[in-house]
Amino acid sequence: MSLVLCELCLLAIALGQVTISVLGGFFLMVGVSLDPTFAHPVMGWVVGGGLAMVLIVLSVLLALLFAIAMIGIALRTKWGWWLALVLAGLYLPGLPLISLPLLVVLVRLGPPHGD
């Protein structure tokens, strides 16, 4: 049951992060396009769209790290446990309601003895 809780917490963080990044990227694109410092609104859309795509790509790459951690935990490897521990620690200030239970379960389980 503890491993299932770890997997669900990691999945919730990854999905939430990608969703917020996509929404944030959209609002960034719209906000930059409305900025009056650009000579033409199309330039604002191009710059805002570029910034939004960078944000979304970085978010998806970080979500892939979460997927790797989930696979590592499911296979009961030490690297999966450590990666999940580091990712949960990184998200502790922003998402304490999800990261804190994940950290508690990971610490109680301890690193696997294999690998």
mmCIF file of the C-alpha atoms, coordinates in Angstrom:
data_MODEL
# 
_entry.id   MODEL 
# 
loop_
_atom_site.group_PDB 
_atom_site.id 
_atom_site.type_symbol 
_atom_site.label_atom_id 
_atom_site.label_alt_id 
_atom_site.label_comp_id 
_atom_site.label_asym_id 
_atom_site.label_entity_id 
_atom_site.label_seq_id 
_atom_site.pdbx_PDB_ins_code 
_atom_site.Cartn_x 
_atom_site.Cartn_y 
_atom_site.Cartn_z 
_atom_site.occupancy 
_atom_site.B_iso_or_equiv 
_atom_site.pdbx_formal_charge 
_atom_site.auth_seq_id 
_atom_site.auth_comp_id 
_atom_site.auth_asym_id 
_atom_site.auth_atom_id 
_atom_site.pdbx_PDB_model_num 
ATOM 1   C CA . MET A 1 1   ? 0.000  0.000  0.000   1.00 0.00 ? 1   MET A CA 1 
ATOM 2   C CA . SER A 1 2   ? 2.881  2.362  0.736   1.00 0.00 ? 2   SER A CA 1 
ATOM 3   C CA . LEU A 1 3   ? 4.293  1.967  -2.756  1.00 0.00 ? 3   LEU A CA 1 
ATOM 4   C CA . VAL A 1 4   ? 0.893  2.769  -4.234  1.00 0.00 ? 4   VAL A CA 1 
ATOM 5   C CA . LEU A 1 5   ? 0.777  5.962  -2.155  1.00 0.00 ? 5   LEU A CA 1 
ATOM 6   C CA . CYS A 1 6   ? 4.259  6.909  -3.410  1.00 0.00 ? 6   CYS A CA 1 
ATOM 7   C CA . GLU A 1 7   ? 3.225  6.302  -7.013  1.00 0.00 ? 7   GLU A CA 1 
ATOM 8   C CA . LEU A 1 8   ? 0.019  8.324  -6.632  1.00 0.00 ? 8   LEU A CA 1 
ATOM 9   C CA . CYS A 1 9   ? 1.816  11.250 -4.995  1.00 0.00 ? 9   CYS A CA 1 
ATOM 10  C CA . LEU A 1 10  ? 4.455  11.341 -7.730  1.00 0.00 ? 10  LEU A CA 1 
ATOM 11  C CA . LEU A 1 11  ? 1.770  11.139 -10.410 1.00 0.00 ? 11  LEU A CA 1 
ATOM 12  C CA . ALA A 1 12  ? -0.238 13.946 -8.797  1.00 0.00 ? 12  ALA A CA 1 
ATOM 13  C CA . ILE A 1 13  ? 2.798  16.224 -8.619  1.00 0.00 ? 13  ILE A CA 1 
ATOM 14  C CA . ALA A 1 14  ? 3.810  15.519 -12.225 1.00 0.00 ? 14  ALA A CA 1 
ATOM 15  C CA . LEU A 1 15  ? 0.322  16.001 -13.664 1.00 0.00 ? 15  LEU A CA 1 
ATOM 16  C CA . GLY A 1 16  ? -0.282 19.137 -11.623 1.00 0.00 ? 16  GLY A CA 1 
ATOM 17  C CA . GLN A 1 17  ? 3.028  20.605 -12.686 1.00 0.00 ? 17  GLN A CA 1 
ATOM 18  C CA . VAL A 1 18  ? 2.419  19.998 -16.396 1.00 0.00 ? 18  VAL A CA 1 
ATOM 19  C CA . THR A 1 19  ? -1.130 21.375 -16.173 1.00 0.00 ? 19  THR A CA 1 
ATOM 20  C CA . ILE A 1 20  ? -0.028 24.523 -14.377 1.00 0.00 ? 20  ILE A CA 1 
ATOM 21  C CA . SER A 1 21  ? 2.844  25.009 -16.826 1.00 0.00 ? 21  SER A CA 1 
ATOM 22  C CA . VAL A 1 22  ? 0.539  24.748 -19.836 1.00 0.00 ? 22  VAL A CA 1 
ATOM 23  C CA . LEU A 1 23  ? -1.910 27.234 -18.314 1.00 0.00 ? 23  LEU A CA 1 
ATOM 24  C CA . GLY A 1 24  ? 0.921  29.497 -17.187 1.00 0.00 ? 24  GLY A CA 1 
ATOM 25  C CA . GLY A 1 25  ? 2.489  29.319 -20.637 1.00 0.00 ? 25  GLY A CA 1 
ATOM 26  C CA . PHE A 1 26  ? -0.796 30.330 -22.247 1.00 0.00 ? 26  PHE A CA 1 
ATOM 27  C CA . PHE A 1 27  ? -1.241 33.303 -19.922 1.00 0.00 ? 27  PHE A CA 1 
ATOM 28  C CA . LEU A 1 28  ? 2.426  34.252 -20.416 1.00 0.00 ? 28  LEU A CA 1 
ATOM 29  C CA . MET A 1 29  ? 1.925  34.217 -24.167 1.00 0.00 ? 29  MET A CA 1 
ATOM 30  C CA . VAL A 1 30  ? -1.209 36.365 -23.933 1.00 0.00 ? 30  VAL A CA 1 
ATOM 31  C CA . GLY A 1 31  ? 0.365  38.738 -21.417 1.00 0.00 ? 31  GLY A CA 1 
ATOM 32  C CA . VAL A 1 32  ? 3.504  39.312 -23.471 1.00 0.00 ? 32  VAL A CA 1 
ATOM 33  C CA . SER A 1 33  ? 1.454  39.809 -26.630 1.00 0.00 ? 33  SER A CA 1 
ATOM 34  C CA . LEU A 1 34  ? -0.488 42.614 -24.942 1.00 0.00 ? 34  LEU A CA 1 
ATOM 35  C CA . ASP A 1 35  ? 2.689  44.360 -23.774 1.00 0.00 ? 35  ASP A CA 1 
ATOM 36  C CA . PRO A 1 36  ? 2.793  47.809 -25.427 1.00 0.00 ? 36  PRO A CA 1 
ATOM 37  C CA . THR A 1 37  ? 6.613  47.846 -25.658 1.00 0.00 ? 37  THR A CA 1 
ATOM 38  C CA . PHE A 1 38  ? 6.510  45.617 -28.736 1.00 0.00 ? 38  PHE A CA 1 
ATOM 39  C CA . ALA A 1 39  ? 6.132  47.493 -32.016 1.00 0.00 ? 39  ALA A CA 1 
ATOM 40  C CA . HIS A 1 40  ? 3.697  44.944 -33.389 1.00 0.00 ? 40  HIS A CA 1 
ATOM 41  C CA . PRO A 1 41  ? 1.358  42.542 -31.533 1.00 0.00 ? 41  PRO A CA 1 
ATOM 42  C CA . VAL A 1 42  ? 2.591  39.622 -33.635 1.00 0.00 ? 42  VAL A CA 1 
ATOM 43  C CA . MET A 1 43  ? 6.078  40.118 -32.179 1.00 0.00 ? 43  MET A CA 1 
ATOM 44  C CA . GLY A 1 44  ? 4.549  39.834 -28.711 1.00 0.00 ? 44  GLY A CA 1 
ATOM 45  C CA . TRP A 1 45  ? 2.851  36.572 -29.681 1.00 0.00 ? 45  TRP A CA 1 
ATOM 46  C CA . VAL A 1 46  ? 6.137  35.213 -31.062 1.00 0.00 ? 46  VAL A CA 1 
ATOM 47  C CA . VAL A 1 47  ? 8.170  36.148 -27.984 1.00 0.00 ? 47  VAL A CA 1 
ATOM 48  C CA . GLY A 1 48  ? 5.417  35.061 -25.583 1.00 0.00 ? 48  GLY A CA 1 
ATOM 49  C CA . GLY A 1 49  ? 4.883  31.823 -27.478 1.00 0.00 ? 49  GLY A CA 1 
ATOM 50  C CA . GLY A 1 50  ? 8.604  31.083 -27.395 1.00 0.00 ? 50  GLY A CA 1 
ATOM 51  C CA . LEU A 1 51  ? 8.773  31.678 -23.662 1.00 0.00 ? 51  LEU A CA 1 
ATOM 52  C CA . ALA A 1 52  ? 5.662  29.556 -23.159 1.00 0.00 ? 52  ALA A CA 1 
ATOM 53  C CA . MET A 1 53  ? 7.138  26.682 -25.171 1.00 0.00 ? 53  MET A CA 1 
ATOM 54  C CA . VAL A 1 54  ? 10.359 26.791 -23.147 1.00 0.00 ? 54  VAL A CA 1 
ATOM 55  C CA . LEU A 1 55  ? 8.298  26.640 -19.944 1.00 0.00 ? 55  LEU A CA 1 
ATOM 56  C CA . ILE A 1 56  ? 6.207  23.735 -21.211 1.00 0.00 ? 56  ILE A CA 1 
ATOM 57  C CA . VAL A 1 57  ? 9.195  21.745 -22.530 1.00 0.00 ? 57  VAL A CA 1 
ATOM 58  C CA . LEU A 1 58  ? 11.057 22.125 -19.231 1.00 0.00 ? 58  LEU A CA 1 
ATOM 59  C CA . SER A 1 59  ? 7.912  21.051 -17.400 1.00 0.00 ? 59  SER A CA 1 
ATOM 60  C CA . VAL A 1 60  ? 7.527  17.941 -19.542 1.00 0.00 ? 60  VAL A CA 1 
ATOM 61  C CA . LEU A 1 61  ? 11.200 17.040 -19.024 1.00 0.00 ? 61  LEU A CA 1 
ATOM 62  C CA . LEU A 1 62  ? 10.717 17.341 -15.274 1.00 0.00 ? 62  LEU A CA 1 
ATOM 63  C CA . ALA A 1 63  ? 7.585  15.196 -15.546 1.00 0.00 ? 63  ALA A CA 1 
ATOM 64  C CA . LEU A 1 64  ? 9.734  12.559 -17.271 1.00 0.00 ? 64  LEU A CA 1 
ATOM 65  C CA . LEU A 1 65  ? 11.973 12.556 -14.196 1.00 0.00 ? 65  LEU A CA 1 
ATOM 66  C CA . PHE A 1 66  ? 8.880  11.834 -12.129 1.00 0.00 ? 66  PHE A CA 1 
ATOM 67  C CA . ALA A 1 67  ? 8.011  8.960  -14.469 1.00 0.00 ? 67  ALA A CA 1 
ATOM 68  C CA . ILE A 1 68  ? 11.527 7.561  -14.107 1.00 0.00 ? 68  ILE A CA 1 
ATOM 69  C CA . ALA A 1 69  ? 11.226 7.817  -10.320 1.00 0.00 ? 69  ALA A CA 1 
ATOM 70  C CA . MET A 1 70  ? 7.874  6.008  -10.447 1.00 0.00 ? 70  MET A CA 1 
ATOM 71  C CA . ILE A 1 71  ? 9.399  3.195  -12.491 1.00 0.00 ? 71  ILE A CA 1 
ATOM 72  C CA . GLY A 1 72  ? 12.335 3.004  -10.097 1.00 0.00 ? 72  GLY A CA 1 
ATOM 73  C CA . ILE A 1 73  ? 10.033 2.774  -7.078  1.00 0.00 ? 73  ILE A CA 1 
ATOM 74  C CA . ALA A 1 74  ? 7.875  0.139  -8.766  1.00 0.00 ? 74  ALA A CA 1 
ATOM 75  C CA . LEU A 1 75  ? 11.002 -1.920 -9.462  1.00 0.00 ? 75  LEU A CA 1 
ATOM 76  C CA . ARG A 1 76  ? 12.205 -1.279 -5.884  1.00 0.00 ? 76  ARG A CA 1 
ATOM 77  C CA . THR A 1 77  ? 15.554 0.193  -6.860  1.00 0.00 ? 77  THR A CA 1 
ATOM 78  C CA . LYS A 1 78  ? 17.736 2.487  -4.772  1.00 0.00 ? 78  LYS A CA 1 
ATOM 79  C CA . TRP A 1 79  ? 18.072 5.060  -7.549  1.00 0.00 ? 79  TRP A CA 1 
ATOM 80  C CA . GLY A 1 80  ? 14.276 5.259  -7.860  1.00 0.00 ? 80  GLY A CA 1 
ATOM 81  C CA . TRP A 1 81  ? 13.951 5.784  -4.120  1.00 0.00 ? 81  TRP A CA 1 
ATOM 82  C CA . TRP A 1 82  ? 16.638 8.498  -4.080  1.00 0.00 ? 82  TRP A CA 1 
ATOM 83  C CA . LEU A 1 83  ? 15.211 10.261 -7.150  1.00 0.00 ? 83  LEU A CA 1 
ATOM 84  C CA . ALA A 1 84  ? 11.725 10.253 -5.624  1.00 0.00 ? 84  ALA A CA 1 
ATOM 85  C CA . LEU A 1 85  ? 13.154 11.564 -2.355  1.00 0.00 ? 85  LEU A CA 1 
ATOM 86  C CA . VAL A 1 86  ? 14.965 14.426 -4.117  1.00 0.00 ? 86  VAL A CA 1 
ATOM 87  C CA . LEU A 1 87  ? 11.932 15.348 -6.245  1.00 0.00 ? 87  LEU A CA 1 
ATOM 88  C CA . ALA A 1 88  ? 9.620  15.305 -3.227  1.00 0.00 ? 88  ALA A CA 1 
ATOM 89  C CA . GLY A 1 89  ? 12.083 17.505 -1.351  1.00 0.00 ? 89  GLY A CA 1 
ATOM 90  C CA . LEU A 1 90  ? 12.201 19.974 -4.226  1.00 0.00 ? 90  LEU A CA 1 
ATOM 91  C CA . TYR A 1 91  ? 8.424  20.267 -4.276  1.00 0.00 ? 91  TYR A CA 1 
ATOM 92  C CA . LEU A 1 92  ? 8.003  20.448 -0.492  1.00 0.00 ? 92  LEU A CA 1 
ATOM 93  C CA . PRO A 1 93  ? 7.801  24.277 -0.312  1.00 0.00 ? 93  PRO A CA 1 
ATOM 94  C CA . GLY A 1 94  ? 5.259  24.543 -3.140  1.00 0.00 ? 94  GLY A CA 1 
ATOM 95  C CA . LEU A 1 95  ? 3.153  21.415 -2.618  1.00 0.00 ? 95  LEU A CA 1 
ATOM 96  C CA . PRO A 1 96  ? 3.429  20.415 1.043   1.00 0.00 ? 96  PRO A CA 1 
ATOM 97  C CA . LEU A 1 97  ? 0.107  18.540 1.130   1.00 0.00 ? 97  LEU A CA 1 
ATOM 98  C CA . ILE A 1 98  ? 1.364  16.067 -1.475  1.00 0.00 ? 98  ILE A CA 1 
ATOM 99  C CA . SER A 1 99  ? 5.127  16.142 -0.920  1.00 0.00 ? 99  SER A CA 1 
ATOM 100 C CA . LEU A 1 100 ? 5.067  15.712 2.850   1.00 0.00 ? 100 LEU A CA 1 
ATOM 101 C CA . PRO A 1 101 ? 3.161  12.383 2.848   1.00 0.00 ? 101 PRO A CA 1 
ATOM 102 C CA . LEU A 1 102 ? 5.430  11.204 0.033   1.00 0.00 ? 102 LEU A CA 1 
ATOM 103 C CA . LEU A 1 103 ? 8.530  12.089 2.051   1.00 0.00 ? 103 LEU A CA 1 
ATOM 104 C CA . VAL A 1 104 ? 7.143  10.402 5.171   1.00 0.00 ? 104 VAL A CA 1 
ATOM 105 C CA . VAL A 1 105 ? 6.328  7.190  3.301   1.00 0.00 ? 105 VAL A CA 1 
ATOM 106 C CA . LEU A 1 106 ? 9.689  7.160  1.513   1.00 0.00 ? 106 LEU A CA 1 
ATOM 107 C CA . VAL A 1 107 ? 11.596 7.660  4.755   1.00 0.00 ? 107 VAL A CA 1 
ATOM 108 C CA . ARG A 1 108 ? 9.545  4.989  6.549   1.00 0.00 ? 108 ARG A CA 1 
ATOM 109 C CA . LEU A 1 109 ? 10.124 2.518  3.717   1.00 0.00 ? 109 LEU A CA 1 
ATOM 110 C CA . GLY A 1 110 ? 13.825 3.267  3.532   1.00 0.00 ? 110 GLY A CA 1 
ATOM 111 C CA . PRO A 1 111 ? 15.948 2.533  0.502   1.00 0.00 ? 111 PRO A CA 1 
ATOM 112 C CA . PRO A 1 112 ? 15.538 -0.940 -0.992  1.00 0.00 ? 112 PRO A CA 1 
ATOM 113 C CA . HIS A 1 113 ? 18.285 -3.452 -0.327  1.00 0.00 ? 113 HIS A CA 1 
ATOM 114 C CA . GLY A 1 114 ? 18.660 -4.493 -3.965  1.00 0.00 ? 114 GLY A CA 1 
ATOM 115 C CA . ASP A 1 115 ? 20.364 -2.754 -6.932  1.00 0.00 ? 115 ASP A CA 1 
# 
